[in-house]
Amino acid sequence: MAKKKFKIKKGDRVVVIAGDDKGKEGVVLKVLTKRDAVLVEGCKLAKKAVKPSEQNPNGGFVMKEMPIHISNVRKIEGGAS
């Protein structure tokens, strides 16, 4: 199976063009090739429950970026950080 190739890479500056976060800009944190999705800093945040651990001894809730389909983001030209 051939490896998928996207024009959007980690570190690129993108704008969300569809969905609840339409119009928001952010930097790509990770490209998920198997899901055809990207994680964008500050977009599509969800509250996730976390178990107690060494870093977070009390557990609780954490706001975490969720994947956005790659067709719903557009690269901003000249926006490489």
N, CA, C and O atoms as a MOPAC input file, in Angstrom:
PM7 MOZYME 1SCF
protein

 N      0.84400 1    -1.18300 1     0.00000 1
 C      0.00000 1     0.00000 1     0.00000 1
 C      0.88700 1     1.24400 1     0.00000 1
 O      1.81900 1     1.35300 1     0.79700 1
 N      0.59100 1     2.17000 1    -0.89400 1
 C      1.40000 1     3.38400 1    -1.01800 1
 C      1.11600 1     4.33400 1     0.13900 1
 O     -0.00600 1     4.40700 1     0.64100 1
 N      2.14600 1     5.05500 1     0.54900 1
 C      2.01000 1     6.02600 1     1.63000 1
 C      1.25200 1     7.24700 1     1.11500 1
 O      1.53100 1     7.74500 1     0.02500 1
 N      0.29000 1     7.72400 1     1.90700 1
 C     -0.47400 1     8.91100 1     1.52700 1
 C      0.41700 1    10.13400 1     1.62300 1
 O      1.30400 1    10.20100 1     2.47400 1
 N      0.18100 1    11.09300 1     0.75600 1
 C      0.98800 1    12.31200 1     0.74800 1
 C      0.04800 1    13.51100 1     0.80000 1
 O     -0.84300 1    13.65400 1    -0.03700 1
 N      0.26000 1    14.36900 1     1.79500 1
 C     -0.56300 1    15.55500 1     1.95300 1
 C      0.27900 1    16.80600 1     1.74500 1
 O      1.49300 1    16.79300 1     1.95000 1
 N     -0.38000 1    17.88400 1     1.33600 1
 C      0.32600 1    19.15000 1     1.16300 1
 C      0.51000 1    19.86800 1     2.49800 1
 O      1.33400 1    20.77500 1     2.60900 1
 N     -0.25200 1    19.46300 1     3.50200 1
 C     -0.15500 1    20.07800 1     4.83000 1
 C      0.78900 1    19.24200 1     5.68200 1
 O      0.64700 1    18.02200 1     5.77100 1
 N      1.74900 1    19.90800 1     6.30600 1
 C      2.76100 1    19.22900 1     7.12600 1
 C      2.70900 1    19.77400 1     8.55600 1
 O      2.08700 1    20.80500 1     8.81500 1
 N      3.36300 1    19.07700 1     9.46800 1
 C      3.48000 1    19.52400 1    10.85200 1
 C      4.19400 1    20.87600 1    10.86900 1
 O      5.21000 1    21.05600 1    10.19700 1
 N      3.66100 1    21.81900 1    11.63900 1
 C      4.26800 1    23.14600 1    11.74200 1
 C      3.68000 1    24.16400 1    10.79000 1
 O      3.94200 1    25.35700 1    10.94100 1
 N      2.88200 1    23.73300 1     9.80200 1
 C      2.24500 1    24.67100 1     8.87100 1
 C      1.15100 1    25.45400 1     9.58400 1
 O      0.50800 1    24.94700 1    10.50300 1
 N      0.94600 1    26.69600 1     9.15000 1
 C     -0.13800 1    27.52100 1     9.68600 1
 C     -1.35000 1    27.29300 1     8.78500 1
 O     -1.25900 1    27.42400 1     7.56400 1
 N     -2.49600 1    26.94900 1     9.40200 1
 C     -3.70700 1    26.64000 1     8.63800 1
 C     -4.89600 1    27.41500 1     9.19600 1
 O     -4.86000 1    27.91100 1    10.32200 1
 N     -5.94800 1    27.50800 1     8.38800 1
 C     -7.21600 1    28.08500 1     8.80800 1
 C     -8.27800 1    27.00600 1     8.61200 1
 O     -8.26200 1    26.28700 1     7.61300 1
 N     -9.20800 1    26.89700 1     9.57700 1
 C    -10.29800 1    25.92700 1     9.48800 1
 C    -11.37600 1    26.51800 1     8.59200 1
 O    -11.82400 1    27.64200 1     8.82100 1
 N    -11.80000 1    25.76500 1     7.56500 1
 C    -12.75500 1    26.29900 1     6.59400 1
 C    -14.14900 1    25.68400 1     6.73300 1
 O    -15.06500 1    26.07300 1     6.00800 1
 N    -14.32700 1    24.72000 1     7.66300 1
 C    -15.64500 1    24.11000 1     7.86700 1
 C    -15.75200 1    23.60900 1     9.29400 1
 O    -14.74500 1    23.28300 1     9.92200 1
 N    -16.98000 1    23.54800 1     9.80700 1
 C    -17.22000 1    23.01500 1    11.14200 1
 C    -17.40800 1    24.10200 1    12.18500 1
 O    -17.50200 1    25.28600 1    11.86100 1
 N    -17.46200 1    23.68000 1    13.44800 1
 C    -17.71500 1    24.61100 1    14.54900 1
 C    -16.61800 1    25.64800 1    14.71100 1
 O    -16.89400 1    26.76400 1    15.15200 1
 N    -15.37800 1    25.31200 1    14.36600 1
 C    -14.24600 1    26.22700 1    14.52600 1
 C    -13.91000 1    26.97000 1    13.23700 1
 O    -12.77500 1    27.41200 1    13.05800 1
 N    -14.87600 1    27.11100 1    12.34500 1
 C    -14.65300 1    27.78300 1    11.06600 1
 C    -14.09300 1    29.18100 1    11.28300 1
 O    -14.62100 1    29.95700 1    12.07900 1
 N    -13.00900 1    29.49500 1    10.55800 1
 C    -12.38500 1    30.80900 1    10.65700 1
 C    -11.21200 1    30.87300 1    11.61700 1
 O    -10.43400 1    31.82500 1    11.56800 1
 N    -11.06500 1    29.88000 1    12.49300 1
 C     -9.94900 1    29.88500 1    13.43900 1
 C     -8.65800 1    29.50600 1    12.72800 1
 O     -8.64600 1    28.68200 1    11.81300 1
 N     -7.57000 1    30.13000 1    13.17500 1
 C     -6.24600 1    29.82200 1    12.63100 1
 C     -5.41900 1    29.13800 1    13.70300 1
 O     -5.62100 1    29.35700 1    14.89700 1
 N     -4.47900 1    28.29900 1    13.25800 1
 C     -3.59800 1    27.63600 1    14.20400 1
 C     -2.48400 1    26.90300 1    13.49200 1
 O     -2.43500 1    26.86300 1    12.26200 1
 N     -1.59100 1    26.32300 1    14.27500 1
 C     -0.44800 1    25.58300 1    13.75200 1
 C     -0.75700 1    24.08900 1    13.83600 1
 O     -1.32600 1    23.62500 1    14.82400 1
 N     -0.38200 1    23.33900 1    12.80200 1
 C     -0.59600 1    21.89900 1    12.78400 1
 C      0.36600 1    21.24500 1    13.77900 1
 O      1.58300 1    21.39100 1    13.66400 1
 N     -0.19700 1    20.51600 1    14.76200 1
 C      0.60500 1    19.81900 1    15.75800 1
 C      0.99500 1    18.42900 1    15.27500 1
 O      2.08800 1    17.94700 1    15.57200 1
 N      0.09400 1    17.78000 1    14.52300 1
 C      0.33000 1    16.40800 1    14.08600 1
 C     -0.53700 1    16.11000 1    12.87400 1
 O     -1.66900 1    16.58600 1    12.78800 1
 N     -0.01100 1    15.32100 1    11.93100 1
 C     -0.77400 1    14.86300 1    10.77100 1
 C     -1.05400 1    13.37900 1    10.96300 1
 O     -0.12900 1    12.58400 1    11.12600 1
 N     -2.33400 1    13.00800 1    10.94400 1
 C     -2.74600 1    11.61600 1    11.11700 1
 C     -3.09900 1    11.04600 1     9.74400 1
 O     -4.23600 1    11.17700 1     9.29000 1
 N     -2.12700 1    10.41300 1     9.08400 1
 C     -2.31800 1     9.96000 1     7.70900 1
 C     -3.35400 1     8.84900 1     7.58900 1
 O     -4.08800 1     8.80600 1     6.60200 1
 N     -3.43300 1     7.95100 1     8.56700 1
 C     -4.39500 1     6.84800 1     8.48000 1
 C     -5.83100 1     7.33200 1     8.58000 1
 O     -6.73800 1     6.70700 1     8.03000 1
 N     -6.04600 1     8.44300 1     9.28000 1
 C     -7.40200 1     8.98200 1     9.45400 1
 C     -7.68100 1    10.16700 1     8.52800 1
 O     -8.77800 1    10.72400 1     8.56600 1
 N     -6.71000 1    10.56400 1     7.69600 1
 C     -6.82700 1    11.74600 1     6.82800 1
 C     -7.21100 1    12.97100 1     7.65400 1
 O     -8.10100 1    13.73200 1     7.27600 1
 N     -6.52400 1    13.15300 1     8.79700 1
 C     -6.88400 1    14.22600 1     9.70600 1
 C     -5.63500 1    14.92300 1    10.23500 1
 O     -4.51800 1    14.42000 1    10.11000 1
 N     -5.85600 1    16.09200 1    10.82600 1
 C     -4.77100 1    16.85700 1    11.44500 1
 C     -5.21100 1    17.33700 1    12.81800 1
 O     -6.40400 1    17.50300 1    13.07400 1
 N     -4.23400 1    17.56000 1    13.70700 1
 C     -4.48800 1    18.20500 1    14.99600 1
 C     -4.02100 1    19.64500 1    14.86300 1
 O     -2.85800 1    19.89600 1    14.54700 1
 N     -4.92100 1    20.59500 1    15.10200 1
 C     -4.59700 1    22.01100 1    14.97400 1
 C     -4.63600 1    22.63800 1    16.36600 1
 O     -5.59500 1    22.45800 1    17.11600 1
 N     -3.57900 1    23.37600 1    16.69700 1
 C     -3.44700 1    24.01100 1    18.00500 1
 C     -4.62400 1    24.95300 1    18.27000 1
 O     -4.87400 1    25.87600 1    17.49400 1
 N     -5.34200 1    24.71400 1    19.36800 1
 C     -6.42200 1    25.59000 1    19.78500 1
 C     -7.74300 1    25.39800 1    19.06400 1
 O     -8.67200 1    26.17300 1    19.29200 1
 N     -7.86500 1    24.39900 1    18.20600 1
 C     -9.10200 1    24.15700 1    17.46300 1
 C     -9.70100 1    22.80900 1    17.84200 1
 O     -8.98200 1    21.85300 1    18.13000 1
 N    -11.02300 1    22.74900 1    17.83800 1
 C    -11.78900 1    21.54000 1    18.16200 1
 C    -11.35600 1    20.95200 1    19.50100 1
 O    -10.97500 1    19.78400 1    19.58900 1
 N    -11.42200 1    21.77400 1    20.53300 1
 C    -11.04200 1    21.34900 1    21.87600 1
 C    -12.15900 1    20.53000 1    22.50900 1
 O    -13.34000 1    20.83400 1    22.33900 1
 N    -11.77300 1    19.48900 1    23.23900 1
 C    -12.72900 1    18.64600 1    23.94400 1
 C    -12.22700 1    18.43800 1    25.36700 1
 O    -11.02200 1    18.40700 1    25.61500 1
 N    -13.15600 1    18.29900 1    26.28600 1
 C    -12.80200 1    18.04500 1    27.68200 1
 C    -12.66800 1    16.53900 1    27.86500 1
 O    -13.63100 1    15.79600 1    27.67400 1
 N    -11.46800 1    16.08900 1    28.23500 1
 C    -11.19300 1    14.66800 1    28.39900 1
 C    -10.91000 1    14.38000 1    29.87000 1
 O    -10.20000 1    15.13700 1    30.53300 1
 N    -11.46800 1    13.28400 1    30.37500 1
 C    -11.20000 1    12.85600 1    31.74600 1
 C     -9.86400 1    12.12900 1    31.77900 1
 O     -9.57300 1    11.31900 1    30.89900 1
 N     -9.04600 1    12.41700 1    32.79900 1
 C     -7.75000 1    11.74700 1    32.94400 1
 C     -7.65000 1    11.11000 1    34.32100 1
 O     -8.09200 1    11.68100 1    35.31800 1
 N     -7.06500 1     9.92200 1    34.36100 1
 C     -6.85700 1     9.21400 1    35.61600 1
 C     -5.69000 1     9.85300 1    36.36400 1
 O     -4.83100 1    10.48600 1    35.74900 1
 N     -5.65500 1     9.69000 1    37.68000 1
 C     -4.50700 1    10.19900 1    38.43600 1
 C     -3.20200 1     9.55800 1    37.96300 1
 O     -3.15300 1     8.35700 1    37.69700 1
 N     -2.15400 1    10.36300 1    37.86100 1
 C     -0.83600 1     9.88200 1    37.44300 1
 C      0.22000 1    10.70200 1    38.18200 1
 O     -0.11500 1    11.55100 1    39.00800 1
 N      1.48300 1    10.44800 1    37.88600 1
 C      2.54800 1    11.21500 1    38.53700 1
 C      2.49900 1    12.68500 1    38.15500 1
 O      2.72600 1    13.55400 1    38.99700 1
 N      2.20100 1    12.97400 1    36.87600 1
 C      2.13400 1    14.36400 1    36.43400 1
 C      0.88700 1    15.07000 1    36.97900 1
 O      0.91600 1    16.26500 1    37.27200 1
 N     -0.20400 1    14.31400 1    37.10800 1
 C     -1.47000 1    14.87800 1    37.56500 1
 C     -2.01400 1    13.99100 1    38.69500 1
 O     -2.86200 1    13.13500 1    38.44500 1
 N     -1.53600 1    14.18400 1    39.93800 1
 C     -1.87900 1    13.26600 1    41.03100 1
 C     -3.36400 1    13.20400 1    41.37500 1
 O     -3.82800 1    12.19200 1    41.89900 1
 N     -4.11300 1    14.25600 1    41.09400 1
 C     -5.53800 1    14.26900 1    41.43600 1
 C     -6.43600 1    13.80900 1    40.28900 1
 O     -7.63000 1    13.59800 1    40.49900 1
 N     -5.88500 1    13.64800 1    39.07000 1
 C     -6.73100 1    13.32000 1    37.91900 1
 C     -7.54100 1    14.53900 1    37.53000 1
 O     -7.09600 1    15.66900 1    37.73400 1
 N     -8.71900 1    14.32900 1    36.97300 1
 C     -9.59400 1    15.44700 1    36.62400 1
 C     -9.83700 1    15.53000 1    35.13700 1
 O     -9.89300 1    14.51200 1    34.44600 1
 N     -9.98400 1    16.76800 1    34.63700 1
 C    -10.30600 1    17.00200 1    33.23600 1
 C     -9.22100 1    17.84200 1    32.57700 1
 O     -8.62000 1    18.71500 1    33.20300 1
 N     -8.98000 1    17.55600 1    31.28300 1
 C     -7.98000 1    18.26900 1    30.49300 1
 C     -8.61700 1    18.65600 1    29.16100 1
 O     -9.33400 1    17.85500 1    28.56100 1
 N     -8.36000 1    19.87900 1    28.69400 1
 C     -8.81800 1    20.28700 1    27.36900 1
 C     -7.79800 1    19.79400 1    26.34900 1
 O     -6.60400 1    20.06800 1    26.47300 1
 N     -8.27600 1    19.06000 1    25.33600 1
 C     -7.38800 1    18.40100 1    24.38300 1
 C     -7.87600 1    18.65100 1    22.96100 1
 O     -9.08100 1    18.66200 1    22.71000 1
 N     -6.93300 1    18.85600 1    22.01900 1
 C     -7.29400 1    19.02500 1    20.61700 1
 C     -7.72500 1    17.68200 1    20.02700 1
 O     -7.09400 1    16.65500 1    20.27900 1
 N     -8.79200 1    17.69700 1    19.25000 1
 C     -9.28400 1    16.50300 1    18.58300 1
 C     -9.00500 1    16.62800 1    17.08100 1
 O     -8.84900 1    17.74000 1    16.57600 1
 N     -8.94000 1    15.50000 1    16.36300 1
 C     -8.62200 1    15.54600 1    14.93300 1
 C     -9.68700 1    16.27100 1    14.10300 1
 O    -10.88300 1    16.19000 1    14.38500 1
 N     -9.21700 1    16.98000 1    13.07600 1
 C    -10.07700 1    17.64600 1    12.09200 1
 C     -9.72500 1    17.04000 1    10.74400 1
 O     -8.54600 1    16.89100 1    10.42600 1
 N    -10.73500 1    16.68600 1     9.94100 1
 C    -10.45500 1    16.10200 1     8.63100 1
 C     -9.64300 1    17.08900 1     7.79500 1
 O     -9.87400 1    18.29800 1     7.82600 1
 N     -8.69300 1    16.54300 1     7.05300 1
 C     -7.74200 1    17.39200 1     6.31700 1
 C     -8.43200 1    18.24800 1     5.24800 1
 O     -7.90100 1    19.28500 1     4.85100 1
 N     -9.62300 1    17.81600 1     4.77600 1
 C    -10.35200 1    18.60100 1     3.78000 1
 C    -10.98400 1    19.84800 1     4.39100 1
 O    -11.41600 1    20.74200 1     3.66300 1
 N    -11.04300 1    19.91700 1     5.71600 1
 C    -11.66200 1    21.05300 1     6.39600 1
 C    -10.66700 1    22.11100 1     6.83900 1
 O    -11.03900 1    23.04300 1     7.55200 1
 N     -9.40400 1    21.98700 1     6.43200 1
 C     -8.40300 1    23.00600 1     6.73000 1
 C     -7.70300 1    23.43100 1     5.43700 1
 O     -7.58500 1    22.65800 1     4.48600 1
 N     -7.24500 1    24.67700 1     5.43500 1
 C     -6.53000 1    25.22100 1     4.27400 1
 C     -5.24200 1    25.84800 1     4.75700 1
 O     -5.23500 1    26.57700 1     5.74800 1
 N     -4.16400 1    25.57200 1     4.07100 1
 C     -2.85700 1    26.11300 1     4.41600 1
 C     -2.82500 1    27.60300 1     4.12900 1
 O     -3.32900 1    28.05800 1     3.10200 1
 N     -2.22300 1    28.36900 1     5.05300 1
 C     -2.04400 1    29.80600 1     4.85000 1
 C     -0.65100 1    29.98500 1     4.25900 1
 O      0.34000 1    29.58300 1     4.87000 1
 N     -0.57200 1    30.57200 1     3.10600 1
 C      0.69900 1    30.73800 1     2.40400 1
 C      1.63700 1    31.65600 1     3.17100 1
 O      1.21500 1    32.67600 1     3.71600 1
 N      2.90300 1    31.28900 1     3.20800 1
 C      3.92000 1    32.08200 1     3.88400 1
 C      3.75400 1    32.08200 1     5.39300 1
 O      4.27100 1    32.96900 1     6.07100 1
 N      3.03800 1    31.09600 1     5.93100 1
 C      2.74900 1    31.08000 1     7.36000 1
 C      3.55200 1    30.04000 1     8.13700 1
 O      3.17800 1    29.67000 1     9.24900 1
 N      4.65400 1    29.56800 1     7.55500 1
 C      5.45400 1    28.55400 1     8.27900 1
 C      6.07300 1    29.19800 1     9.50800 1
 O      6.67300 1    30.26900 1     9.41700 1
 N      5.92900 1    28.55300 1    10.64800 1
 C      6.44400 1    29.11500 1    11.90300 1
 C      7.91200 1    28.81300 1    12.04800 1
 O      8.52800 1    29.20300 1    13.04000 1

